């Protein structure tokens, strides 16, 4: 299929995912990179309490709060 046909199908609202191999998709800059970090016990307890209140895992609340802080920080 050529690009014009694909554009037309997309513009007409057709599902075009069948034309792509999504198993090879990558999200540049969003690849996970594991790190190790240690927190004091009181902080872990507070994180767990808040994560439970929100119904999410501890790691998710840490990522959420870090993302919020980083987005609010002006970059130079």
C-alpha positions, 0 to 999 in steps of 0.5 A: 500500500502506498502512503496516499492510500494509507492517508486516505484510509486514515482520514476516512476513519478506517482502522489502519493498524493492520498495516503496521507491525506494532511488535517493533514499536518503540517510544523514544526517550520513554524506554525504562532504565532501572535504578536503585534508590533507598528511602528511610522507613518513614518515607516508605510507610508514607508512600505506601499509605498514599499509594493505597489511598489512591489504589496504585502501587508504590512505584507508580506514586513515586513516578507520578510525583517525580514527573509532576516535579520535573514538569514544573521545574523550568529547564535551561 
